[in-house]
């Protein structure tokens, strides 16, 4: 449901379009088309045909392999070449990158935190590179960790947190739908698979705000 509208049973508020438009504008990109599509092949096909006239198409949601995720099959029917399908990071496993003619296509997960992390790690640097930027990485700074952290996942984990006065601490629940913690964060800490960090360690963090 649109923000401010009344939620029906089983619905959540749509926040990703606002989030992604803001991130794109911070990159200096011009957003030409924003459209919400039903999970129907005809609707997706018509939208993709129109959207691929532009330089970049970003698809948010519908990029996993569930029964109702028609994005990949619809793209392939339009002649898309898909180079990457899924990435080994947390949050953000459902992600793809490909091309339809001259249009570069990114597919981001539907969960807002996953969409945010994959945008920063993959879409943002690609857009800056297309613009001719020499440095397109997020700024990295050292910070002191003020809690113990352990990554027990089978994927590298991007921990959302706050860097303040040279200290870094996670904020909120580290789940892919938890927007509150993300809204209070300004940095990411990448923990490798099995990595253990203890309070007082100096770690490199990526600043995004």
C-alpha positions as CSV (number, residue, x, y, z in Angstrom):
1,X,0.0,0.0,0.0
2,X,1.1,3.6,-0.6
3,X,2.5,5.4,2.4
4,X,-0.4,7.1,4.2
5,X,-3.0,4.7,2.8
6,X,-5.0,2.1,4.7
7,X,-3.4,-1.3,5.0
8,X,-5.5,-4.3,3.9
9,X,-4.9,-7.7,5.4
10,X,-1.5,-9.1,4.3
11,X,-0.3,-5.7,3.0
12,X,2.8,-3.6,4.0
13,X,3.6,0.0,3.1
14,X,5.7,0.5,0.0
15,X,8.9,2.3,0.9
16,X,11.4,1.1,-1.7
17,X,10.6,3.5,-4.5
18,X,11.2,6.5,-2.3
19,X,14.4,5.0,-0.9
20,X,15.8,4.1,-4.4
21,X,14.9,7.4,-6.0
22,X,16.7,9.2,-3.2
23,X,19.8,7.0,-3.6
24,X,19.8,7.5,-7.4
25,X,19.5,11.3,-7.0
26,X,22.5,11.3,-4.6
27,X,24.4,9.6,-7.4
28,X,23.5,12.5,-9.8
29,X,21.2,10.2,-11.8
30,X,18.0,11.4,-13.4
31,X,15.0,9.2,-12.6
32,X,12.8,9.1,-15.7
33,X,10.2,6.4,-14.9
34,X,8.8,4.9,-11.8
35,X,6.1,2.2,-12.1
36,X,4.5,-0.4,-9.9
37,X,3.8,-3.6,-11.8
38,X,1.6,-6.5,-10.9
39,X,3.0,-10.0,-10.9
40,X,1.7,-10.6,-14.4
41,X,3.8,-11.4,-17.4
42,X,2.0,-9.1,-19.8
43,X,2.2,-6.1,-17.4
44,X,5.9,-6.8,-16.8
45,X,6.7,-7.1,-20.5
46,X,5.0,-3.9,-21.5
47,X,6.8,-2.0,-18.7
48,X,10.2,-3.5,-19.5
49,X,9.8,-2.7,-23.2
50,X,9.2,0.9,-22.3
51,X,11.9,1.1,-19.6
52,X,14.7,-0.4,-21.6
53,X,14.7,2.7,-23.9
54,X,16.6,4.4,-21.1
55,X,20.3,3.8,-20.1
56,X,19.6,1.9,-16.9
57,X,16.6,-0.2,-15.6
58,X,16.4,-1.0,-11.9
59,X,13.9,-3.7,-11.0
60,X,13.0,-4.0,-7.3
61,X,11.4,-7.2,-6.1
62,X,10.4,-10.4,-7.9
63,X,14.0,-11.4,-8.6
64,X,14.0,-14.7,-6.6
65,X,12.8,-18.0,-8.0
66,X,9.4,-18.3,-6.4
67,X,6.3,-19.4,-8.2
68,X,5.2,-15.8,-8.8
69,X,8.6,-14.3,-9.6
70,X,8.3,-13.8,-13.4
71,X,11.0,-11.2,-13.8
72,X,13.7,-13.5,-15.2
73,X,11.5,-15.3,-17.7
74,X,10.0,-12.0,-18.9
75,X,13.5,-10.5,-19.4
76,X,14.8,-13.5,-21.3
77,X,11.7,-13.4,-23.6
78,X,12.8,-9.8,-24.5
79,X,16.3,-11.0,-25.3
80,X,18.1,-10.1,-22.1
81,X,21.5,-11.4,-21.4
82,X,21.8,-12.1,-17.7
83,X,25.4,-12.1,-16.4
84,X,24.8,-12.4,-12.7
85,X,22.0,-14.2,-10.9
86,X,22.3,-14.1,-7.1
87,X,25.2,-12.9,-5.0
88,X,26.7,-14.4,-1.8
89,X,26.1,-11.5,0.6
90,X,23.8,-10.9,3.5
91,X,21.4,-9.1,3.2
92,X,20.9,-9.2,-0.5
93,X,21.2,-12.7,-2.0
94,X,18.5,-12.2,-4.7
95,X,20.2,-9.9,-7.1
96,X,20.9,-9.9,-10.8
97,X,22.7,-7.9,-13.5
98,X,22.2,-8.1,-17.2
99,X,21.6,-6.2,-20.4
100,X,18.9,-5.7,-22.9
101,X,20.4,-4.1,-26.0
102,X,22.0,-0.9,-24.8
103,X,20.1,-0.9,-21.5
104,X,21.9,-2.0,-18.3
105,X,19.5,-3.9,-16.0
106,X,19.8,-4.4,-12.3
107,X,17.4,-6.5,-10.2
108,X,17.3,-5.8,-6.5
109,X,15.7,-7.7,-3.6
110,X,12.2,-6.7,-2.4
111,X,13.2,-6.4,1.2
112,X,14.2,-2.7,1.8
113,X,17.4,-3.3,3.7
114,X,18.5,-5.8,1.1
115,X,17.7,-3.4,-1.7
116,X,19.7,-0.7,0.1
117,X,22.8,-2.8,0.6
118,X,22.8,-4.2,-2.9
119,X,22.3,-0.8,-4.4
120,X,25.3,0.6,-2.4
121,X,27.6,-2.4,-3.2
122,X,26.7,-2.9,-6.9
123,X,24.5,-0.3,-8.5
124,X,26.1,2.8,-7.1
125,X,29.6,2.0,-8.2
126,X,28.3,1.0,-11.7
127,X,26.5,4.2,-12.1
128,X,29.5,6.3,-11.1
129,X,31.7,4.3,-13.5
130,X,29.2,4.9,-16.3
131,X,29.5,8.6,-15.5
132,X,33.3,8.4,-15.8
133,X,34.2,8.8,-12.1
134,X,37.6,7.6,-11.1
135,X,36.7,6.8,-7.5
136,X,33.3,5.1,-7.1
137,X,33.7,3.3,-3.8
138,X,32.1,4.3,-0.5
139,X,34.5,6.2,1.7
140,X,36.2,3.9,4.2
141,X,37.4,5.0,7.7
142,X,38.8,3.1,10.7
143,X,36.6,2.9,13.8
144,X,36.7,1.2,17.2
145,X,34.1,-1.5,17.6
146,X,32.2,-1.1,20.9
147,X,30.5,-4.6,20.9
148,X,31.5,-8.2,20.2
149,X,30.4,-9.4,16.7
150,X,30.4,-12.8,15.1
151,X,29.2,-13.8,11.6
152,X,27.7,-17.2,11.8
153,X,26.1,-17.0,8.3
154,X,27.4,-18.8,5.2
155,X,27.7,-15.4,3.5
156,X,29.6,-12.2,4.2
157,X,27.4,-10.0,6.3
158,X,27.1,-6.2,6.0
159,X,26.3,-5.0,9.5
160,X,24.3,-1.7,9.6
161,X,25.4,0.6,12.4
162,X,26.4,4.1,13.5
163,X,29.8,5.6,13.5
164,X,30.2,8.4,16.0
165,X,33.3,9.9,17.5
166,X,35.4,7.2,16.0
167,X,33.3,4.4,17.5
168,X,31.1,1.9,15.6
169,X,28.1,0.0,16.9
170,X,25.3,-2.0,15.2
171,X,21.9,-0.3,15.3
172,X,18.6,-2.1,15.6
173,X,17.7,-5.6,14.4
174,X,20.0,-6.9,11.7
175,X,17.1,-8.2,9.5
176,X,16.4,-7.5,5.9
177,X,13.0,-5.9,6.5
178,X,14.0,-3.8,9.6
179,X,14.0,-0.2,8.4
180,X,14.3,1.5,11.8
181,X,17.8,0.4,12.3
182,X,18.8,1.4,8.8
183,X,17.2,4.8,9.3
184,X,19.5,5.4,12.3
185,X,22.6,4.1,10.7
186,X,25.4,5.8,8.7
187,X,27.9,3.1,8.1
188,X,28.4,-0.6,7.1
189,X,30.8,-3.1,8.5
190,X,31.6,-6.1,6.3
191,X,32.1,-9.4,8.3
192,X,33.5,-12.3,6.4
193,X,32.1,-15.8,6.8
194,X,33.0,-17.0,10.3
195,X,34.7,-13.7,11.2
196,X,34.8,-12.9,14.9
197,X,35.4,-9.3,16.2
198,X,35.7,-8.3,19.8
199,X,34.9,-5.0,21.6
200,X,37.9,-2.6,21.1
201,X,38.9,-4.0,17.7
202,X,39.7,-1.4,15.0
203,X,37.7,-2.1,11.9
204,X,37.3,-0.5,8.5
205,X,33.8,0.7,7.9
206,X,32.0,2.1,4.8
207,X,30.3,5.5,5.4
208,X,27.1,6.1,3.4
209,X,25.7,9.2,5.1
